[in-house]
Amino acid sequence: MTTPVAAYAAPAPKAPLERTSIERRAVGAYDVLIDIKFAGICHSDIHQAREGWGEAIFPMVPGHEIAGVVAEVGSGVTKYKVGDQVGVGCMVDSCRECDNCKAGQEQYCTGGGMVGTYNAVGKDGEPTYGGYSQKIVVDENFVVRIPDGLSLDVAAPLLCAGITLYSPLKRWGAAPGKKVAILGMGGLGHMGVKIAHALGAEVTVLSQSLRKKDDGLRLGADHYYATSDPKTFEELAGTFDLIVSTVSAPLDFNAYLSLLKSHGALVNVGAPEEPISLNLFSVIGGGKTLAGSMIGGIAETQEMLDFCARHGIGSEIELISADQINEAYERVIASDVRYRFVIDTATI
């Protein structure tokens, strides 16, 4: 039997979100029922609710930064028990059989693609609904444990923002002796600063202005430069081993590639809605890499959470009530948040 659950949904593309009721499936043998306590607001939620990335499914309940407590487990569940602190990120299922899934890279599932936490269709043929709600039912294999050392409110954004930065920083070798730049100082970027610093890299923030410089240095950056200043590109030419771009607006990629050392990498985790323009000599000269990265697999997400707990890393948040979601969307677009809105789902 399904269960009605209070939620906030976008009824149509670009429409304001409003309070509603959705149905959650009955708890199956391998399912976990989670009482959601906090849900982060990711820029991806806005892109999808406003169809910036293409046609979407409505009504839409966004939210893939979910932190809560286990309320019920199915008869076959072995990983969790009632009362455990858990999280759910950007996916709730995958084929589990392709090479990527078997390798712990479920986010790159080739057997039909990962099933998104919202704006997707599950294996039961029903639309998925996300974390702007009071409860969710998820297969135990797509649930992660939030360590006791992390408060649920600051842990929620780690389920997307945290893993989105941790994965490329680890893959491209952020470590002592490496010079890493984080491009953009927002919900993603501030997590990149914290994680890159904890990994031991020399960290530089590249931001449009110096407005957030004090924050950047406080969170672990060694240097902070304004990209609006042409001198920045002259001074930093050939400096970095790795640049991670969190920017979801069009960039002059040729200019940023010039900041890399030979064999350096510029990795994109921000996803602009428009195609990019690139002069290939910007990568050919110096043997540079222009790459992309999308969240991480379930095992790596758990690794990230454990890492953050060991290093005392949580997101910098502004806690809001559900009736502030639409205002929060406008503020995210205006870059008026330091640095992640998190919904107290008790207010739904």
N, C-alpha and C positions, 0 to 999 in steps of 0.2 A: 504494500500500500504506500502510495506517495504521501509526502508530508508538506503542507503549506508552510512557506517561510516568508517572512517580511524581507523586502529587498528594495533597492533603488535601481531603476531601469531607465534607459533611453527608449522611448516608445517608437521613435522613428529617427532617421538620419538628421543630425544637427539639432534635434529637439532637446529641450532641457530634461534632465533626469528627474524622475518623480517616484514617490513611494508607491510600491505595488506589492503583490504577493506572487510567489512562484512556487512550483512544485519540485521538491527534491525526491529522488528515487528512494525506494525502500533499501535498507542496508542489506547488501548481499553478503555471501560467505566471506569474501575477501575485502569487504568495504570497511571504511572508517567514517563514522559520523563525527564531524567537527563542529563544536560551538565556536564560531568565528568571534574573536575579540577585537581584532584590529585589521584594517585593510588599507594598504597604501594606494595612493593615486599616482599612476605612472603616465607619462606623456603618451604611451601607447594606447592607454584607455581613451584619450581624447582623439587620437588619430582614427581609432576604430569607430568610436561613437559618432564621429563626424564623417565617416567614410573617406578619410584622407588616403587610406591605403587600398581603396577599392570597395566593391559591393560587400555589404555586411548583413548579418542576421539580426532582425528586430522582432520583438523588443529585446534589448541587450542589457544584461547586467554585467558591467565591467568589473575588473578587479582581479589581478593575478599576483598580488603581494599579500598573502593571507596568513595570519597567525592566530592560533586558537588552541582549544583544549579538546581532547578526545572525549566524546560523550557516550559513544557506543561503538562496539566492534563486532564484525561478523564472526561466525563460528570458526572460520578457517584462518583468521588473522593471527599472525605470530609476532609481528614487529611492534605492535602498540597495544596499550591497555588504557582503560578509562582513566582520565586524569592527566595523561601525558601532554606536554606542551609540543605542539606540532605546527608545521607550516605546509602551504601548498603554493607552488610558483606558477609558471606560465603554461604548464601542460598537465593533463590529468590522465593521459593514456597515449599509447603508440602501438605499432603492430607487434613489437617485442620479438620479432623473428628475423628482421633484416640484419645485415652485418653491422650497421650503425647501432641499432638497438642492443645487439648482443655485446657490442663494445662499450656500452654505457654512454652512447651519444644519442639518446632518444630524441633530442631536439632536432636531429637531422634524419629522423626516420624516413626511409625510402619505401616503406610498405604502406603507403597511403598518407604518410605525414603524421607528425605528432597531432594529438587532439588538444587544441587549446582549452584553457580553463574557462574561457568564454568565447563567444563568436565562432563557435565550431559545432560540429555534429558528432556526438559520441557513437560508439559502436551499437548502441540501442536505437540509433536513428533519431534521437531527441537532441535539441539544441543544448549546448552547455551554458551554464550561467555562473558568473564569477563571484568575487568576494564582497561586493557591495550588498551583502546579505547577512543573515544571522546564523545560518547553518550551511554546510556543504557536505556531500557524500562523495568520497574519493577512494579509489582502489589503493590499498596499503602500499603498493609498489610505487606510487606517485605522491606519497606523503613523506616528509622529512621531519626529523626530530630537531626541535629548537633546544639547545643546551640550557641548563638551569641558569647559567651565568648571563644569559641574554634576556632582557625584558621584552615582552611580546610586542610592545608598541614600537620600539626602535628596531626590533628584529623583522617586522613585517616587510619593510622595503628591501631587506636583504634577499628576499625570495625572487626579486627581479633585478633591481639595481645592483645589489651586492654580487650576485653570480654573473651578471652581465659584464662587470669589470674584473672580477676575480679570474674568470676563465681565460680571457686573452692575456692578462698580466702574467699568469702562470705559463700559458702556452708559449708566449714569446719571451720568456725568461727574465722578467723583472726580478732583480736580485742585487745584492751588494756589488758595486762596481759598474752597474748599468745606469744610464741616464734615460729617464722615462718622462715624457710629457703627457699630461692630461689636458685635452682640448675641450674646454667648456667646464664651467664650475656650477653645475646645477645638481639635480637629483641623482644623476648617474656620476657626474664628474667628482662630486665631493666624496663619493664612495671610492672612486678610483684613487684619489689622493690618499685616503686613509689606508687602503689596502696596499698600494704601491710602497708607501712609507713603511708599513709593517713587514713587507717582503724585503726591505733593506735597500731599495733603489734610491738614487738621487732624483727627487721629484720636482718637476716644474709644472706650474699651471699656466696654460695659455688661454686667456679670457679676453673678451672684447674690450673690457676696461679694467681698471684697477679697483673697481668698487668693492670687490669681495676679497681684496688682497689679505686683509687681516684675518679673515676666516680661513683662507687657503693656508696661510702660514701656521695658524693655530691647529689645523687639522693634519699637518704633517708635510706640507710643501716646503722645499728648500728655496725655491725661486718662484717668482710670479711676474708674468709679462702681459702687457696689453697688445692684442693682435691688431687693434686699430692704429697702432703706432708703426709706421713703415720701418723704423729703425730696429724693431724687434726681429724682423726677418733678416736684416743685415747682420745683426749681432749674433743671432742663433743659428746661422747657416751651418749645416753639417754637424750639428751638436748631438742629436739624440739617437739612441739605439732603438727606441720604440716610442711612437706617439699613438695614444688611444683617443680617437675622436668620439665624443658623446653628442655631437651637434646634429640636430635633426633639420637643419636648414642647409641650403646649398653653400658649398665652400669652394675656394680657389685651391683645388687639390695640388696643382703644380707648385704653388707657393709653400704649402705645408710639407710636400715631399722634399723640398729644398732644405728643410731643417734636419733631415735625417743624415746620419753617417752612411757610408757605403754599407750595403747589406742590411740597412735598417728597415723597419716595418712601420707603416701607417695602417692601423687597424680601426675599422669603423664599427661602432656599436650603435651610433645614432643612425636613423633611417629617414633621410629626406624624402619627401613625397615626389620630388622631381628628379629626372635623370641627371647625371653629372657629366661634365665635360673634362676631358683629360688629354694632355699631350703625352704620348707614351714615352717620349724621351725623358720625361721626369722620373720614370721608373727604370728605364734602360740604363741611363747614366747613373752609375753607382750601384747597379744590381739591386735596386730597392724593391720592396714588396708593398703592394696596396692590397689590403685584405679586409675581410669582414668576420664578425663573430656574433653568434646568437646564443644567449644565456649559457647553459651548461647542462650536462646530463644530471640525472638524479644523484648518482654517487658523488659527482663533483660538487653539486649543490650542498650535500651533506658535509663534504670536506670544507667547503667555504664557511658554513655555519660554525663548524668546530673551530676553524681558524679564527673567525671573528670573536668567538667566545674566549679563546685563549688570549687574544690581543685586546680584549675590551672594546671591540669595534661594533658600534650600532649606527644607524642612520641618524642624521640631524633632522628632527621632525617638528612639524606644527600640527598638533592634534586638533581635529575639527569634529563637529557633529554632522550627521548626515544631511541636515537641511542646508549645509554650507557647501555641498559638493559642486553645484553649478558655479558658485562664486569662485571656488577653488580652481575649477577648470580655466576660468578667465585669468586668474592670477598665475597659473602655470604658464599659459601662453605668453603672458607679460613678464615672465621670469621674476615674479614677485613672490618667491617662497624660498626659505632657507631651512631645509633644502628639499623636504619631502612632506607633502600633506598625508596624514594618516587619519582614517575615519575611525572613530569610536563606534563600533557597530551596535553597541547597546542603545545608541540613539536612533537606530532605524526602526 
